[in-house]
Amino acid sequence: QLFFSYFKDLVGQEVTVELKNDLAIRGTLHSVDQYLNIKLENTRVVDQDKYPHMLSVRNCFIRGSVVRYVQLPPDGVDVDLLHDAARREARGG
Amino acid sequence: MPTKCSMKLLLNYLCNLFRSFNCSMATTTGLESLVDQIISVITNDGRNIVGVLKGFDQATNIILDESHERVFSTKEGVQQHVLGLYIIRGDNIGVIGELDEELDASLDFSKLRAHPLKPVVH
């Protein structure tokens, strides 16, 4: 639930989602859900020549289970706040 | 051998079923906005399947109509295998993209060369 809330706050930011099949998609975070499925708008694949498969896709839904990393803008993160929240979650859970 | 009529019935029944299940959470990304649109699905085994989204559920199982698979290779242009009406299990789905038909029409598939997508490794 912590990361769900965290991602909800990040809606509107530009992120790059790296998938477990090595595909990397850049786009604006449109929405997220309880499974951490991600909807991105204005998408473009990072290495378009290598992966032309999504050339005509501008908005996409990414299933949470295939995400390896979500790369965030460095100033989009309050690391200390996140750190504290995670510590509290770990203690309480 | 299922008749065309019974396939239509199945399609309707499943669409209604899926819609009635998808009404819980306040924040659902939901594929509702993509229903009846042409979408491009990337499956966990690295396949790219294009079709019209007819229904879905919370597990991301989807019903795809008029579907065809796009096979990319490094040697020849993209091949398209026509599939028809498909149910794809959510477990096997990676990405669902909204296909922009104009952009898609402007692509010359016979010239496109690419390595096939890698399968998803957990």
Backbone of each chain as ProteinMPNN parsed JSONL, in Angstrom:
{"seq_chain_A": "QLFFSYFKDLVGQEVTVELKNDLAIRGTLHSVDQYLNIKLENTRVVDQDKYPHMLSVRNCFIRGSVVRYVQLPPDGVDVDLLHDAARREARGG", "coords_chain_A": {"N_chain_A": [[0.82, -1.222, 0.0], [2.07, 1.148, 0.514], [3.752, 1.857, -1.647], [1.855, 2.12, -3.598], [0.459, 4.423, -2.732], [2.604, 6.144, -2.924], [3.188, 6.157, -5.7], [0.812, 7.269, -6.606], [1.111, 9.882, -5.846], [3.054, 10.589, -7.616], [1.878, 10.941, -10.051], [1.7, 12.386, -13.259], [4.32, 12.918, -13.605], [7.327, 12.46, -15.579], [8.382, 9.292, -16.402], [10.505, 6.388, -16.702], [9.828, 3.173, -17.571], [11.215, 0.113, -16.987], [11.004, -3.053, -18.288], [10.593, -6.604, -17.571], [11.279, -7.94, -19.825], [13.338, -6.61, -20.882], [12.551, -4.424, -22.339], [12.232, -0.881, -22.526], [10.196, 1.747, -21.584], [9.32, 5.084, -22.023], [7.387, 7.676, -20.536], [4.541, 9.718, -19.51], [3.359, 9.49, -16.258], [0.213, 8.336, -15.868], [-1.764, 6.928, -14.409], [-2.115, 4.688, -11.594], [-2.59, 1.48, -10.019], [-3.876, -0.749, -7.416], [-2.425, -3.065, -7.877], [-0.129, -2.088, -8.713], [-0.131, -1.787, -11.436], [0.604, 0.125, -14.283], [-0.323, 3.065, -15.987], [0.67, 4.718, -18.804], [1.096, 7.821, -20.532], [1.621, 9.385, -23.737], [3.697, 7.791, -24.769], [6.96, 6.556, -25.585], [9.213, 4.242, -26.9], [12.362, 3.53, -25.474], [14.667, 2.625, -26.956], [14.07, 2.913, -29.958], [14.77, 1.93, -32.47], [15.66, -0.591, -32.055], [13.452, -1.745, -30.93], [10.853, -1.692, -32.628], [8.287, -2.418, -32.202], [6.33, -1.017, -30.819], [5.789, 1.33, -32.149], [3.482, 2.635, -33.09], [2.069, 3.119, -30.827], [0.74, 5.243, -28.404], [-0.329, 5.565, -25.897], [-0.189, 3.532, -23.024], [-0.899, 0.529, -21.114], [0.641, -0.958, -18.496], [1.288, -4.029, -17.12], [1.609, -4.686, -13.704], [3.101, -6.902, -12.884], [5.107, -7.265, -14.777], [6.958, -5.321, -14.503], [10.285, -4.302, -14.093], [11.993, -2.166, -13.291], [11.16, 1.207, -12.187], [12.073, 4.129, -13.429], [12.751, 7.164, -11.976], [12.481, 10.806, -11.99], [15.246, 12.492, -10.559], [14.745, 14.642, -8.831], [12.184, 14.196, -8.193], [11.746, 12.759, -6.046], [11.438, 12.483, -2.547], [13.714, 11.421, -0.705], [14.268, 10.994, 2.042], [11.76, 11.162, 3.28], [10.472, 8.996, 2.112], [12.086, 6.966, 3.006], [11.649, 7.095, 5.785], [8.893, 6.473, 5.849], [8.937, 3.895, 4.827], [10.356, 2.576, 6.775], [8.587, 2.782, 8.909], [6.448, 1.336, 7.918], [7.575, -1.189, 7.674], [8.054, -1.78, 10.325], [5.483, -1.699, 11.454], [4.115, -3.588, 9.889]], "CA_chain_A": [[0.0, 0.0, 0.0], [2.949, 2.312, 0.593], [4.175, 2.254, -2.988], [0.653, 2.544, -4.297], [0.285, 5.828, -2.364], [3.747, 6.869, -3.451], [3.007, 6.362, -7.136], [-0.317, 8.178, -6.811], [1.665, 11.229, -5.742], [3.942, 10.858, -8.738], [1.106, 11.068, -11.299], [2.022, 13.604, -13.984], [5.769, 13.0, -13.824], [7.892, 11.643, -16.655], [9.14, 8.176, -15.852], [10.877, 5.348, -17.654], [9.554, 1.872, -16.981], [11.985, -0.961, -17.606], [10.251, -4.292, -18.111], [11.386, -7.809, -17.387], [11.776, -8.469, -21.099], [14.357, -5.645, -21.274], [11.976, -3.287, -23.046], [12.143, 0.296, -21.661], [9.211, 2.664, -22.136], [9.29, 6.371, -21.349], [6.095, 8.331, -20.696], [4.026, 10.465, -18.359], [2.564, 8.619, -15.408], [-1.187, 8.75, -15.917], [-2.414, 6.392, -13.221], [-1.567, 3.463, -11.028], [-3.635, 0.835, -9.222], [-3.435, -1.537, -6.264], [-1.455, -4.087, -8.296], [0.975, -1.332, -9.3], [-0.224, -1.68, -12.89], [0.9, 1.518, -14.596], [-0.795, 3.57, -17.273], [1.522, 5.814, -19.252], [0.642, 8.558, -21.71], [2.679, 9.976, -24.543], [4.807, 6.854, -24.624], [7.864, 6.196, -26.664], [10.165, 3.232, -26.466], [13.671, 4.149, -25.325], [15.516, 2.303, -28.098], [13.02, 2.658, -30.954], [15.25, 1.161, -33.628], [15.768, -1.985, -31.646], [12.123, -2.243, -30.592], [9.834, -0.935, -33.359], [7.004, -3.074, -31.968], [5.321, -0.126, -30.247], [5.914, 2.617, -32.826], [2.215, 3.35, -33.242], [1.38, 3.186, -29.542], [1.019, 6.499, -27.704], [-0.707, 5.396, -24.492], [-0.212, 2.1, -22.754], [-1.173, -0.039, -19.804], [1.705, -1.926, -18.22], [0.915, -4.892, -16.009], [2.567, -4.553, -12.618], [3.963, -8.082, -12.759], [6.23, -7.294, -15.721], [7.863, -4.199, -14.301], [11.527, -4.561, -13.369], [12.295, -0.903, -12.599], [10.517, 2.44, -12.623], [13.101, 5.152, -13.265], [12.113, 8.428, -11.633], [13.326, 11.996, -12.024], [15.929, 12.537, -9.255], [14.138, 15.613, -7.917], [10.788, 13.842, -7.955], [11.728, 11.871, -4.889], [11.94, 12.948, -1.264], [14.277, 10.153, -0.24], [14.14, 10.859, 3.5], [10.354, 10.905, 3.577], [10.206, 7.628, 1.668], [12.862, 6.134, 3.921], [10.895, 7.059, 7.048], [7.635, 5.765, 5.626], [9.248, 2.476, 4.648], [10.76, 2.045, 8.087], [7.375, 2.652, 9.704], [5.658, 0.259, 7.318], [8.244, -2.452, 8.0], [7.862, -2.006, 11.756], [4.063, -1.972, 11.709], [3.655, -4.771, 9.124]], "C_chain_A": [[0.847, 1.262, 0.0], [3.313, 2.8, -0.8], [3.006, 2.671, -3.849], [0.425, 4.032, -4.008], [1.393, 6.688, -2.961], [3.586, 7.177, -4.931], [1.843, 7.302, -7.428], [0.16, 9.622, -6.744], [2.536, 11.601, -6.919], [3.212, 11.069, -10.061], [1.41, 12.405, -11.951], [3.499, 13.731, -14.264], [6.175, 12.118, -14.996], [8.697, 10.528, -16.017], [9.541, 7.235, -16.983], [10.662, 4.02, -16.971], [10.375, 0.824, -17.719], [11.295, -2.268, -17.261], [11.168, -5.486, -17.991], [11.804, -8.462, -18.696], [12.77, -7.484, -21.725], [13.838, -4.454, -22.072], [11.898, -2.107, -22.069], [11.216, 1.301, -22.32], [9.196, 3.957, -21.341], [7.921, 7.005, -21.551], [5.7, 9.072, -19.437], [3.125, 9.541, -17.558], [1.127, 9.133, -15.344], [-1.942, 8.231, -14.702], [-1.769, 5.086, -12.798], [-2.691, 2.795, -10.237], [-3.031, -0.047, -8.142], [-2.412, -2.602, -6.621], [-0.176, -3.441, -8.819], [1.041, -1.498, -10.815], [-0.057, -0.196, -13.171], [0.304, 1.893, -15.934], [0.077, 4.771, -17.627], [0.91, 6.508, -20.447], [1.844, 9.107, -22.457], [3.917, 9.089, -24.559], [5.698, 6.811, -25.857], [8.858, 5.204, -26.085], [11.543, 3.869, -26.457], [14.583, 3.877, -26.519], [14.609, 1.928, -29.264], [13.477, 1.846, -32.159], [15.313, -0.314, -33.297], [14.386, -2.594, -31.408], [11.031, -1.452, -31.316], [8.419, -1.434, -33.074], [5.924, -2.126, -31.483], [5.36, 1.255, -30.891], [4.595, 3.378, -32.905], [1.411, 3.423, -31.951], [1.769, 4.474, -28.827], [0.626, 6.458, -26.238], [-0.689, 3.913, -24.195], [-0.479, 1.765, -21.301], [-0.108, -1.088, -19.581], [1.331, -2.721, -16.986], [2.006, -4.849, -14.943], [3.572, -5.686, -12.552], [5.133, -8.117, -13.727], [7.218, -6.158, -15.524], [9.108, -4.659, -13.549], [11.886, -3.309, -12.581], [11.361, 0.199, -13.063], [11.541, 3.531, -12.356], [12.445, 6.507, -13.098], [13.053, 9.608, -11.807], [13.954, 12.165, -10.639], [15.312, 13.543, -8.286], [12.657, 15.331, -7.679], [10.621, 13.045, -6.683], [12.208, 12.579, -3.64], [12.43, 11.687, -0.558], [14.071, 9.941, 1.256], [12.713, 10.504, 3.906], [10.007, 9.448, 3.281], [10.86, 6.629, 2.615], [12.12, 5.971, 5.252], [9.629, 6.229, 6.923], [7.863, 4.267, 5.517], [9.605, 1.84, 5.96], [9.522, 1.813, 8.96], [6.529, 1.493, 9.227], [6.235, -1.094, 7.71], [8.016, -2.804, 9.452], [6.428, -2.437, 12.033], [3.566, -3.246, 11.05], [4.179, -6.039, 9.69]], "O_chain_A": [[0.405, 2.318, -0.455], [3.202, 3.987, -1.106], [3.162, 3.501, -4.745], [0.22, 4.816, -4.935], [1.158, 7.799, -3.435], [3.816, 8.303, -5.37], [1.887, 8.055, -8.402], [-0.318, 10.48, -7.485], [2.741, 12.781, -7.2], [3.845, 11.343, -11.08], [1.385, 13.442, -11.288], [3.904, 14.563, -15.075], [5.479, 11.169, -15.359], [9.581, 10.775, -15.197], [8.982, 7.285, -18.079], [11.239, 3.757, -15.915], [10.246, 0.666, -18.933], [11.033, -2.557, -16.094], [12.364, -5.402, -18.27], [12.583, -9.415, -18.7], [13.014, -7.514, -22.931], [14.613, -3.571, -22.439], [11.538, -2.299, -20.908], [11.417, 1.671, -23.477], [9.073, 3.932, -20.117], [7.345, 6.884, -22.632], [6.414, 9.061, -18.435], [2.237, 8.89, -18.11], [0.863, 10.221, -14.832], [-2.667, 8.977, -14.044], [-0.995, 4.473, -13.534], [-3.641, 3.463, -9.828], [-1.812, -0.086, -7.974], [-1.615, -3.006, -5.773], [0.734, -4.119, -9.297], [2.108, -1.372, -11.416], [-0.517, 0.645, -12.398], [0.407, 1.141, -16.903], [0.204, 5.716, -16.848], [0.276, 5.867, -21.285], [2.928, 9.273, -21.898], [5.039, 9.565, -24.386], [5.257, 7.0, -26.991], [9.282, 5.316, -24.935], [11.862, 4.666, -27.339], [15.208, 4.801, -27.04], [14.404, 0.743, -29.529], [12.677, 1.157, -32.793], [15.055, -1.172, -34.141], [14.164, -3.781, -31.645], [10.353, -0.631, -30.698], [7.456, -0.924, -33.646], [4.737, -2.375, -31.697], [5.004, 2.245, -30.253], [4.573, 4.605, -32.802], [0.224, 3.746, -31.968], [2.951, 4.773, -28.658], [1.164, 7.208, -25.423], [-1.125, 3.112, -25.021], [-0.312, 2.585, -20.398], [0.037, -2.009, -20.385], [1.084, -2.148, -15.925], [3.191, -4.965, -15.255], [4.737, -5.482, -12.213], [6.061, -8.903, -13.54], [8.192, -6.032, -16.267], [9.015, -5.315, -12.512], [12.063, -3.362, -11.364], [10.831, 0.155, -14.173], [11.849, 3.832, -11.203], [11.682, 6.953, -13.955], [14.273, 9.446, -11.777], [13.261, 11.999, -9.636], [15.344, 13.34, -7.072], [11.96, 16.123, -7.046], [9.508, 12.699, -6.288], [13.265, 13.211, -3.654], [11.661, 10.983, 0.098], [13.737, 8.839, 1.69], [12.492, 9.652, 4.767], [9.351, 8.767, 4.07], [10.281, 5.603, 2.973], [11.984, 4.864, 5.773], [9.33, 5.392, 7.775], [7.088, 3.468, 6.043], [9.215, 0.707, 6.242], [9.413, 0.802, 9.654], [5.959, 0.755, 10.03], [5.5, -2.026, 8.035], [7.811, -3.969, 9.793], [6.185, -3.408, 12.749], [2.687, -3.919, 11.589], [3.888, -7.115, 9.167]]}, "seq_chain_B": "MPTKCSMKLLLNYLCNLFRSFNCSMATTTGLESLVDQIISVITNDGRNIVGVLKGFDQATNIILDESHERVFSTKEGVQQHVLGLYIIRGDNIGVIGELDEELDASLDFSKLRAHPLKPVVH", "coords_chain_B": {"N_chain_B": [[-17.987, -28.084, -33.33], [-17.822, -24.706, -32.845], [-20.437, -22.471, -33.709], [-20.809, -19.437, -35.628], [-22.76, -17.916, -34.517], [-22.949, -18.835, -31.862], [-20.496, -18.057, -30.96], [-20.723, -15.301, -30.948], [-22.578, -15.037, -28.944], [-21.148, -15.982, -26.774], [-19.203, -14.033, -26.674], [-20.725, -11.74, -26.021], [-21.782, -12.518, -23.521], [-19.431, -12.826, -21.976], [-18.375, -10.25, -22.109], [-20.255, -8.8, -20.661], [-20.035, -10.052, -18.192], [-17.395, -9.43, -17.461], [-17.558, -6.669, -17.264], [-19.264, -6.353, -15.094], [-17.729, -7.267, -13.005], [-15.73, -5.43, -12.76], [-15.843, -3.065, -10.811], [-14.958, -2.241, -8.377], [-12.497, -0.855, -6.658], [-11.525, 2.56, -5.81], [-9.369, 3.835, -7.032], [-8.784, 2.677, -9.925], [-6.825, 1.779, -12.6], [-7.855, 0.647, -14.867], [-9.105, -0.779, -17.862], [-11.133, 0.147, -19.129], [-11.364, 2.451, -20.724], [-10.217, 1.627, -23.039], [-11.83, -0.163, -24.28], [-13.361, -1.509, -27.175], [-11.512, -0.321, -28.758], [-8.674, -0.38, -30.952], [-6.023, -2.364, -29.983], [-2.63, -3.063, -28.989], [-1.085, -5.868, -27.929], [1.45, -7.0, -25.795], [2.792, -10.015, -25.118], [3.885, -12.268, -22.479], [5.569, -14.146, -23.608], [6.809, -12.79, -25.539], [5.394, -12.118, -27.814], [3.573, -10.127, -30.213], [0.402, -9.024, -30.373], [-2.319, -7.8, -32.18], [-5.5, -6.271, -31.908], [-9.102, -5.798, -31.427], [-10.187, -4.605, -28.372], [-12.468, -6.267, -26.426], [-13.377, -7.052, -23.94], [-12.516, -7.272, -20.432], [-10.992, -8.16, -17.257], [-10.449, -7.99, -13.652], [-8.158, -9.48, -13.33], [-6.775, -8.908, -15.504], [-7.336, -10.552, -17.677], [-8.148, -10.789, -21.09], [-10.458, -10.106, -23.807], [-10.086, -10.361, -27.183], [-10.916, -9.175, -30.305], [-10.959, -9.847, -33.858], [-8.233, -10.391, -34.094], [-4.726, -10.285, -34.87], [-1.454, -11.598, -35.23], [1.658, -10.01, -35.066], [4.589, -10.723, -36.512], [7.902, -10.108, -36.051], [11.03, -10.05, -37.722], [14.567, -10.435, -38.315], [15.236, -10.959, -40.817], [13.172, -10.861, -42.738], [10.371, -8.786, -43.764], [7.687, -7.644, -41.563], [5.446, -10.204, -40.625], [1.976, -11.094, -40.772], [-0.209, -12.962, -38.895], [-3.424, -14.074, -39.074], [-5.817, -14.298, -36.469], [-8.398, -14.087, -35.304], [-11.059, -14.386, -32.933], [-9.998, -14.035, -29.67], [-9.166, -15.145, -26.346], [-7.098, -13.87, -23.994], [-5.116, -14.86, -21.368], [-4.632, -13.132, -18.332], [-2.293, -13.587, -16.828], [-0.369, -13.938, -18.7], [0.058, -11.556, -19.933], [1.877, -8.63, -20.799], [2.129, -5.876, -21.74], [-0.371, -3.514, -22.642], [-1.169, -1.682, -25.325], [-2.485, 1.371, -26.66], [-3.381, 1.508, -29.878], [-2.486, 3.797, -32.317], [-4.237, 4.478, -35.054], [-3.661, 6.051, -37.31], [-0.903, 6.511, -37.171], [-0.104, 3.91, -37.319], [-0.923, 3.17, -39.87], [0.849, 4.575, -41.364], [3.168, 3.205, -41.212], [5.584, 1.184, -42.844], [5.432, -2.007, -43.166], [6.754, -3.955, -44.617], [9.306, -3.149, -44.797], [10.306, -3.138, -42.281], [12.62, -4.285, -39.945], [13.461, -6.314, -37.259], [14.721, -7.656, -34.175], [13.011, -10.323, -32.595], [10.877, -9.75, -29.731], [12.07, -10.185, -26.385], [11.367, -12.947, -24.179], [9.519, -12.623, -21.089], [11.279, -12.575, -18.084], [11.113, -13.641, -14.834]], "CA_chain_B": [[-17.396, -26.873, -33.93], [-18.709, -23.594, -32.456], [-20.959, -21.687, -34.827], [-20.553, -18.005, -35.517], [-23.798, -17.416, -33.626], [-22.612, -19.13, -30.471], [-19.31, -17.273, -30.638], [-21.225, -13.954, -30.649], [-23.228, -15.144, -27.636], [-20.055, -16.107, -25.817], [-18.583, -12.714, -26.612], [-21.61, -10.856, -25.255], [-21.847, -12.978, -22.134], [-18.182, -12.541, -21.304], [-18.223, -8.803, -21.971], [-21.092, -8.364, -19.534], [-19.438, -10.618, -16.989], [-16.215, -8.662, -17.134], [-17.933, -5.321, -16.841], [-19.876, -6.357, -13.771], [-16.691, -7.502, -12.022], [-14.786, -4.326, -12.641], [-16.458, -1.86, -10.278], [-14.583, -2.098, -6.966], [-11.628, 0.189, -6.131], [-11.638, 3.954, -6.205], [-8.338, 4.108, -8.021], [-8.469, 1.566, -10.837], [-6.398, 2.307, -13.891], [-8.954, 0.188, -15.708], [-8.946, -0.819, -19.304], [-12.447, 0.582, -19.616], [-11.215, 3.451, -21.777], [-9.696, 1.025, -24.264], [-12.782, -1.111, -24.868], [-13.753, -1.214, -28.556], [-10.407, 0.32, -29.475], [-7.655, -1.319, -31.423], [-4.899, -2.349, -29.057], [-1.482, -3.903, -29.284], [-0.753, -6.567, -26.692], [2.728, -7.699, -25.771], [2.626, -11.116, -24.175], [5.089, -12.639, -21.753], [6.492, -14.938, -24.418], [7.431, -11.903, -26.52], [4.581, -11.957, -29.027], [2.832, -8.886, -30.353], [-0.895, -9.343, -30.975], [-3.129, -6.598, -32.357], [-6.913, -6.591, -32.091], [-10.049, -4.889, -30.784], [-10.475, -5.04, -27.01], [-13.898, -6.404, -26.222], [-13.666, -7.165, -22.524], [-11.373, -7.514, -19.569], [-11.399, -8.265, -15.865], [-9.462, -7.536, -12.673], [-6.92, -10.231, -13.48], [-6.301, -8.508, -16.828], [-7.68, -11.456, -18.782], [-8.82, -9.937, -22.072], [-11.056, -10.67, -25.012], [-9.595, -9.593, -28.318], [-11.603, -9.562, -31.531], [-10.244, -9.535, -35.108], [-6.823, -10.271, -33.738], [-3.667, -10.855, -35.707], [-0.148, -11.523, -34.601], [2.697, -9.402, -35.895], [5.865, -11.388, -36.27], [9.04, -9.342, -36.546], [12.261, -10.827, -37.806], [15.674, -9.644, -38.836], [15.504, -11.307, -42.215], [12.112, -10.456, -43.663], [9.441, -7.811, -43.191], [6.739, -8.156, -40.579], [4.378, -11.08, -41.115], [0.782, -11.021, -39.938], [-1.002, -14.188, -38.851], [-4.766, -13.73, -38.601], [-6.213, -15.212, -35.41], [-9.84, -14.074, -35.01], [-11.492, -14.039, -31.576], [-9.084, -14.635, -28.713], [-9.138, -14.763, -24.939], [-5.716, -13.97, -23.531], [-5.097, -14.891, -19.917], [-3.906, -12.016, -17.74], [-0.966, -14.034, -16.392], [0.546, -13.95, -19.813], [0.086, -10.252, -20.577], [2.866, -7.683, -20.314], [1.765, -4.49, -22.032], [-1.493, -3.297, -23.55], [-0.988, -0.334, -25.849], [-3.555, 1.885, -27.504], [-2.797, 1.681, -31.196], [-2.925, 4.976, -33.05], [-4.421, 3.932, -36.402], [-2.985, 6.868, -38.324], [0.524, 6.208, -37.087], [0.069, 2.543, -37.75], [-1.095, 3.122, -41.327], [2.006, 5.2, -41.999], [4.325, 2.326, -41.125], [5.767, 0.253, -43.955], [5.857, -3.226, -42.49], [7.632, -4.808, -45.414], [10.686, -2.678, -44.648], [10.682, -3.176, -40.875], [13.384, -5.444, -39.5], [13.801, -6.215, -35.84], [14.791, -8.904, -33.43], [11.785, -10.56, -31.831], [10.953, -9.345, -28.325], [12.514, -11.249, -25.494], [10.329, -13.377, -23.231], [9.635, -12.04, -19.761], [11.948, -13.434, -17.116], [10.793, -13.074, -13.51]], "C_chain_B": [[-18.297, -25.683, -33.626], [-19.154, -22.799, -33.671], [-20.652, -20.223, -34.599], [-21.519, -17.394, -34.51], [-23.42, -17.634, -32.164], [-21.381, -18.361, -30.026], [-19.73, -15.859, -30.243], [-21.851, -13.946, -29.27], [-22.179, -15.183, -26.536], [-19.425, -14.745, -25.591], [-19.412, -11.772, -25.76], [-21.641, -11.207, -23.789], [-20.594, -12.578, -21.372], [-17.963, -11.046, -21.119], [-19.011, -8.307, -20.779], [-20.513, -8.822, -18.203], [-18.277, -9.751, -16.535], [-16.582, -7.279, -16.641], [-18.503, -5.321, -15.438], [-18.844, -6.599, -12.682], [-15.843, -6.263, -11.769], [-15.435, -3.073, -12.089], [-16.035, -1.563, -8.847], [-13.828, -0.82, -6.611], [-11.873, 1.603, -6.641], [-10.598, 4.286, -7.268], [-8.051, 2.854, -8.83], [-7.99, 2.198, -12.126], [-7.447, 1.898, -14.901], [-8.668, 0.248, -17.18], [-10.238, -0.373, -19.962], [-12.327, 1.514, -20.817], [-10.744, 2.855, -23.094], [-10.677, 0.071, -24.931], [-13.279, -0.597, -26.212], [-12.708, -0.43, -29.318], [-9.461, -0.754, -29.972], [-6.461, -1.209, -30.501], [-3.809, -3.301, -29.519], [-1.069, -4.548, -27.976], [0.626, -7.184, -26.818], [2.622, -8.762, -24.694], [3.953, -11.477, -23.539], [6.06, -13.477, -22.562], [7.052, -14.104, -25.578], [6.657, -11.723, -27.807], [3.851, -10.629, -29.018], [1.528, -9.204, -31.066], [-1.754, -8.088, -31.011], [-4.584, -6.996, -32.547], [-7.782, -5.57, -31.391], [-10.375, -5.423, -29.398], [-11.987, -5.089, -26.793], [-14.261, -6.478, -24.743], [-12.406, -7.463, -21.739], [-11.892, -7.747, -18.154], [-10.259, -7.856, -14.942], [-8.13, -8.267, -12.797], [-6.228, -9.907, -14.802], [-6.451, -9.579, -17.894], [-8.381, -10.567, -19.795], [-9.433, -10.73, -23.211], [-10.664, -9.761, -26.159], [-10.288, -10.091, -29.58], [-10.77, -9.137, -32.738], [-8.748, -9.47, -34.891], [-5.899, -10.875, -34.785], [-2.339, -10.65, -35.002], [0.83, -10.892, -35.563], [4.018, -10.035, -35.539], [6.978, -10.569, -36.886], [10.223, -10.27, -36.704], [13.342, -9.961, -38.426], [15.87, -9.893, -40.317], [14.431, -10.792, -43.169], [11.206, -9.45, -42.976], [8.447, -8.491, -42.275], [5.671, -9.039, -41.22], [3.164, -10.915, -40.207], [0.005, -12.318, -40.022], [-2.364, -13.846, -38.286], [-5.262, -14.771, -37.599], [-7.716, -15.217, -35.123], [-10.141, -13.67, -33.584], [-10.631, -14.776, -30.56], [-9.401, -14.216, -27.289], [-7.689, -14.942, -24.511], [-5.723, -13.877, -22.013], [-4.178, -13.811, -19.36], [-2.496, -12.343, -17.305], [0.087, -13.809, -17.451], [0.722, -12.596, -20.486], [1.117, -9.33, -19.94], [2.386, -6.255, -20.471], [0.534, -4.46, -22.923], [-1.393, -1.858, -24.033], [-2.139, 0.092, -26.732], [-2.954, 2.215, -28.857], [-3.375, 2.909, -31.881], [-3.01, 4.565, -34.521], [-3.721, 4.722, -37.489], [-1.502, 6.552, -38.362], [0.797, 4.828, -37.652], [-0.001, 2.421, -39.268], [0.132, 3.676, -42.033], [3.245, 4.319, -41.944], [4.387, 1.385, -42.312], [6.318, -1.05, -43.399], [6.806, -4.091, -43.291], [9.091, -4.414, -45.243], [11.207, -2.849, -43.231], [11.426, -4.461, -40.516], [13.673, -5.271, -38.02], [13.954, -7.597, -35.243], [13.471, -9.097, -32.707], [11.985, -10.135, -30.383], [11.385, -10.515, -27.467], [11.349, -11.686, -24.608], [10.593, -12.754, -21.867], [10.268, -13.038, -18.816], [11.714, -12.848, -15.731], [11.963, -13.152, -12.532]], "O_chain_B": [[-19.432, -25.644, -34.101], [-18.353, -22.49, -34.553], [-20.278, -19.821, -33.497], [-21.166, -16.488, -33.754], [-23.553, -16.734, -31.335], [-21.236, -18.048, -28.844], [-19.166, -15.279, -29.315], [-21.692, -12.991, -28.51], [-22.301, -14.513, -25.511], [-19.148, -14.356, -24.457], [-18.885, -11.086, -24.884], [-21.542, -10.34, -22.92], [-20.675, -12.055, -20.26], [-17.429, -10.616, -20.096], [-18.522, -7.505, -19.983], [-20.504, -8.079, -17.221], [-18.187, -9.382, -15.364], [-15.975, -6.774, -15.696], [-18.256, -4.392, -14.669], [-19.05, -6.183, -11.542], [-15.303, -6.083, -10.677], [-15.573, -2.092, -12.82], [-16.655, -0.743, -8.17], [-14.45, 0.194, -6.294], [-12.361, 1.808, -7.752], [-10.9, 4.932, -8.271], [-7.182, 2.061, -8.47], [-8.668, 3.058, -12.689], [-7.885, 2.718, -15.709], [-8.069, 1.199, -17.681], [-10.42, -0.495, -21.174], [-13.07, 1.398, -21.792], [-10.852, 3.49, -24.143], [-10.405, -0.447, -26.015], [-13.577, 0.587, -26.371], [-12.98, 0.075, -30.407], [-9.452, -1.882, -29.479], [-5.943, -0.119, -30.258], [-4.035, -4.208, -30.32], [-0.738, -3.852, -27.016], [0.939, -7.819, -27.825], [2.394, -8.465, -23.521], [5.013, -11.05, -23.998], [7.249, -13.523, -22.247], [7.689, -14.64, -26.485], [7.201, -11.226, -28.793], [3.549, -10.074, -27.961], [1.536, -9.608, -32.229], [-1.903, -7.397, -30.003], [-4.877, -7.952, -33.266], [-7.282, -4.595, -30.83], [-10.795, -6.572, -29.261], [-12.687, -4.09, -26.955], [-15.33, -6.019, -24.339], [-11.376, -7.849, -22.292], [-13.077, -7.557, -17.878], [-9.21, -7.418, -15.414], [-7.09, -7.733, -12.413], [-5.238, -10.536, -15.174], [-5.765, -9.529, -18.915], [-9.136, -9.675, -19.408], [-9.011, -11.839, -23.538], [-10.88, -8.55, -26.115], [-10.254, -11.282, -29.889], [-9.98, -8.196, -32.662], [-8.07, -8.599, -35.437], [-6.242, -11.831, -35.48], [-2.131, -9.673, -34.284], [0.829, -11.21, -36.752], [4.508, -9.906, -34.418], [7.002, -10.355, -38.098], [10.403, -11.186, -35.901], [13.07, -8.899, -38.985], [16.574, -9.147, -40.997], [14.737, -10.34, -44.273], [11.263, -9.278, -41.758], [8.362, -9.717, -42.206], [5.068, -8.67, -42.228], [3.305, -10.632, -39.018], [-0.397, -12.731, -41.109], [-2.467, -13.381, -37.151], [-5.147, -15.974, -37.836], [-8.258, -16.252, -34.736], [-9.552, -12.72, -33.07], [-10.547, -16.004, -30.588], [-9.842, -13.094, -27.04], [-7.12, -16.025, -24.645], [-6.269, -12.934, -21.441], [-3.074, -13.606, -19.865], [-1.601, -11.503, -17.391], [1.252, -13.533, -17.165], [1.438, -12.48, -21.481], [1.226, -9.248, -18.717], [2.248, -5.515, -19.497], [0.4, -5.267, -23.843], [-1.517, -0.922, -23.242], [-2.705, -0.718, -27.466], [-2.11, 3.105, -28.966], [-4.591, 3.05, -32.011], [-1.986, 4.33, -35.163], [-3.243, 4.155, -38.471], [-0.917, 6.351, -39.427], [1.78, 4.602, -38.358], [0.759, 1.668, -39.877], [0.426, 3.295, -43.167], [4.262, 4.641, -42.556], [3.366, 0.849, -42.741], [7.523, -1.183, -43.185], [7.574, -4.869, -42.726], [9.998, -5.206, -45.498], [12.408, -2.722, -42.992], [10.938, -5.567, -40.747], [14.084, -4.196, -37.584], [13.394, -8.575, -35.737], [12.872, -8.123, -32.252], [13.102, -10.152, -29.866], [11.109, -11.674, -27.775], [10.451, -10.895, -24.32], [11.725, -12.404, -21.532], [9.857, -14.197, -18.747], [12.07, -11.698, -15.472], [11.84, -12.717, -11.387]]}, "name": "protein", "num_of_chains": 2, "seq": "QLFFSYFKDLVGQEVTVELKNDLAIRGTLHSVDQYLNIKLENTRVVDQDKYPHMLSVRNCFIRGSVVRYVQLPPDGVDVDLLHDAARREARGGMPTKCSMKLLLNYLCNLFRSFNCSMATTTGLESLVDQIISVITNDGRNIVGVLKGFDQATNIILDESHERVFSTKEGVQQHVLGLYIIRGDNIGVIGELDEELDASLDFSKLRAHPLKPVVH"}
